[in-house]
Amino acid sequence: MDTVVVKLSDRNQMVLPRRARAALGLRPGDRVIVLIHEGEVRLLPVPGDWAGYLRGLGKEMWQSLGGGDTFLQQERSAWDQ
């Protein structure tokens, strides 16, 4: 883990260090997601393809429900009742 100290300007702006930009794969004009949770801030690059970025999200949940096809069949059978 690298640690770099940056200074806020009088307009509350900061320069994202080169190592941080490189780690995130950022270039001039790119957008960044700022996640704030319990006193911590995380930066993520905005993905070019949201569908690809979200693919597989919740995979463990679907597996615990017997897989997507099983869950879908159960839901559809509930409609007929």
N, C-alpha and C positions, 0 to 999 in steps of 0.2 A: 504494500500500500504506500503510495506517495502522499506526502502532505506538503501543501504549498499555501503560504499566507498571502492573501491579497488585500488591498486597501480599497474601501469605498470612497468614491469621490464625493464632493459636496452635493452632488445631484443623486446620490445613492446608487451610482453605477460602478461596475467593476469590470476589469478585463479578465476573461476566462483564460487561464494560463495555457500555453501551447501544448503542454503534456495532457491537460484535460481535454482540449479540443481534439487532439490526436486520438486519445483513448475513446472518445465518443464518435470519432469519424466526422467531425463537424468542419464545414467550410463556410466562408463568408456568405451570409444570406440564409443559412440554414436556421430552422426553428428548433427550439428546445422546450421540452415539457419540464415543468418545475413541480415536483411532488413534495408536499409539506405534510409531515406526519410526526406527531409527538416530539416536537422540538428539533427534528432533523429535516434537512432539505436534500433532495436527490435530483439530479439532472439527467434527463434521458433525451436522446435525439428523437425528433418527430419522425416516425417511420414513413417511408415513401409509399409503402403498401400496407394499409391497416389490416386487410384480410390476412396477409401472410404473417404479420406481427402477432395477431390474435389467434392464429391457428394453433390448436392444441390446448388452448386455455381451458381449464376445467376438466382436463382429460381424466384425472383421478376421480372426479365426481361422477362422470359418465360410466367409468368402469365399476364404481361401487353400485350403480343402478343397473348393472348387467349389460352395459353397452348401449349405444345410441339406438340400435335397431330394436332391442328388447324393450327399452323405455318407450319408444314410439309405438310399438304394437300394444303395449299396456294402455297407453293414453288413448289410442284409437278404439280399443275395445271398451273403454270406459264411456266413450261417446254414445255407444249403442245401447247402453243400459238406461 
